[in-house]
Amino acid sequence: MSISRIRTVYWITTGIVCAVVAFSVVNFSLSHPIGPVNYGPEGPFGHLGLPHWFKLELTTAKILGLIAFLVPGVPFKLKEFAYFGFALTFASASIAHASSGDGILFRIDPLIFLGVLAISYACFHRLRLAREDARARVG
């Protein structure tokens, strides 16, 4: 696969992941989240059995991860840390929905985005290796 094609796949998959994460940041900040489920007075975090303080912590971590993904010049290790955090978030969301008795769509949906994240991560590494190889040829 050519570098330009890898770059295109990288930005499409990274854009999808960022859109999903940004939507969740905004949605969980609303007093009545948008979606097919009425979570009742406890909200989505209470429905999943999570403490209220975790919403603030998770939202902050997601915002930091979005910054790491989208701001140019962020060090490689910070971007890798963001990938790990998003992977953990998607896997944990699937487990939380399964544990709370939510339907199959709520269990699979985060795993689909975990797959998209994995494609983004693979492209991220291929682009990094291509950049390093180009630098080695010049220098």
C-alpha positions in Angstrom: 0.0 0.0 0.0 1.3 3.4 -0.9 2.2 6.0 1.7 -0.6 8.4 0.4 -3.1 5.6 0.7 -1.9 4.7 4.2 -2.2 8.4 5.2 -5.7 8.6 3.8 -6.8 5.5 5.7 -5.1 6.9 8.8 -7.0 10.2 8.7 -10.3 8.6 7.9 -10.1 6.1 10.8 -8.6 8.7 13.2 -11.4 11.1 12.2 -14.0 8.5 12.9 -12.5 7.7 16.3 -12.2 11.4 17.2 -15.8 12.1 16.1 -17.1 9.2 18.3 -15.0 10.3 21.3 -15.9 14.0 20.9 -19.6 13.0 20.6 -19.4 11.1 23.9 -17.6 14.0 25.6 -20.4 16.4 24.6 -23.2 13.9 25.0 -22.3 12.9 28.6 -21.9 16.5 29.5 -25.6 17.1 28.7 -28.2 16.7 31.4 -30.3 14.5 29.1 -27.9 12.6 26.8 -28.9 12.0 23.2 -29.5 8.4 22.3 -32.0 5.5 22.0 -32.1 4.8 25.7 -33.8 6.8 28.4 -31.4 6.2 31.3 -33.7 7.7 33.8 -32.6 10.1 36.7 -29.3 8.2 37.3 -28.0 9.0 33.8 -25.8 6.7 31.7 -23.0 6.5 34.2 -25.4 5.5 37.0 -27.1 3.1 34.7 -23.7 1.4 34.1 -23.0 1.3 37.8 -20.2 3.9 37.6 -19.8 6.6 40.2 -20.6 10.2 39.2 -17.0 11.4 39.7 -15.8 9.0 37.0 -17.7 11.0 34.4 -15.5 14.0 35.0 -12.3 11.9 35.0 -13.2 10.1 31.8 -14.3 13.2 30.0 -11.1 15.0 30.9 -9.0 12.0 29.7 -11.0 11.9 26.5 -10.3 15.6 25.8 -6.6 15.1 26.5 -6.6 12.1 24.1 -8.3 14.1 21.4 -5.7 16.9 21.8 -2.9 14.2 21.5 -4.5 12.9 18.3 -5.2 16.2 16.6 -2.5 18.6 17.6 0.6 18.4 15.3 3.9 17.8 17.0 2.7 15.8 19.9 5.4 13.3 20.9 5.1 9.7 19.8 4.8 8.3 23.3 1.9 10.6 24.2 0.0 9.6 21.1 0.6 5.9 21.9 -0.7 6.6 25.4 -3.8 8.2 23.9 -4.3 5.1 21.7 -4.0 2.9 24.8 -6.5 5.1 26.7 -9.1 5.0 23.9 -8.7 1.2 23.5 -9.2 0.7 27.2 -12.3 3.0 27.0 -13.9 1.1 24.1 -13.2 -2.3 25.7 -14.5 -1.1 29.1 -17.6 0.4 27.5 -18.5 -3.0 26.0 -17.9 -4.8 29.3 -19.9 -2.2 31.2 -22.9 -2.4 28.8 -22.8 -6.2 29.0 -22.6 -6.2 32.8 -25.6 -3.8 33.0 -27.8 -6.0 30.8 -27.9 -3.7 27.8 -28.7 -5.1 24.4 -26.2 -6.6 21.9 -25.9 -3.4 19.9 -24.5 -1.5 23.0 -22.0 -4.3 23.6 -20.8 -4.5 20.0 -20.8 -0.8 19.1 -17.7 0.0 21.2 -15.9 -3.0 19.8 -16.5 -1.8 16.2 -14.8 1.5 17.1 -12.0 -0.5 18.8 -11.4 -2.1 15.5 -11.4 1.3 13.7 -8.9 2.5 16.3 -6.7 -0.6 15.7 -6.6 0.3 11.9 -5.7 3.9 12.8 -2.9 2.6 15.1 -1.5 0.3 12.4 -1.4 3.2 9.9 0.1 5.5 12.5 3.0 3.1 12.9 3.5 2.5 9.2 3.6 6.3 8.6 6.1 6.7 11.4 8.3 4.0 10.0 8.1 5.5 6.5 9.1 8.9 8.0 12.1 7.4 9.8 13.1 5.5 6.7 13.0 8.7 4.6 15.1 10.5 7.2 17.6 7.7 7.2 17.9 7.9 3.4 18.5 11.6 3.5 20.9 11.7 6.4 
